[in-house]
């Protein structure tokens, strides 16, 4: 049974909390105090035409942005149905009802937190910035904010967060099928970076926006995992 799996709390916290947190802080400081975000984004902006050539492209806009979002929604519906079915004693998922409950909550947590932050932060999308033909100032994470500025609705990245939310599958497999855990992690990272890079190409987000979304999805899943499966730690 999955609940027979035990985890060493010291090793788990070091590998899943401390090391990722250190990596995040170093990376965010690097992005904060360099022009790496702007340098990367400038490769997708046409300075002669003063536009983002791939902003409305069928592949970036229709297939990867809209289509990718619908795929994630479809997977979410399947997960919800599996979760509902798991509470029937004769269901094949009955023994995994707690694991599916965790997966459902963890998959929702990241996108919900990101949505909340997007509605309160004053960091703007590249295509809104004056340096890329827009009207808004380039504000970084630790910059002071003018009280007259409107909310940016751009940070963290919502679309890449829909992909990164699948890092929760790593924690799900850690309890259900440990040998598959890195497949779950790879799926989440791959989906998140495909969605994220696509939005960077369109001018919708900076790379740092995607990194922060990954961090939110990872640490929210981690926190819920430690709550749901606290009895498995020794």
PEHU-V5244 format. One record per helix or strand of 3 or more residues. SS is the DSSP state (H for helix, E for strand). FROM is the first residue (numbers start at 1). LEN is the number of residues. Records with the same first field share a line. If there is no record, write none. Layout:
SS: FROM-LEN, FROM-LEN
This chain:
H: 2-3, 9-24, 36-7, 58-28, 94-25, 126-3, 130-3, 158-19, 178-25, 207-22, 230-3
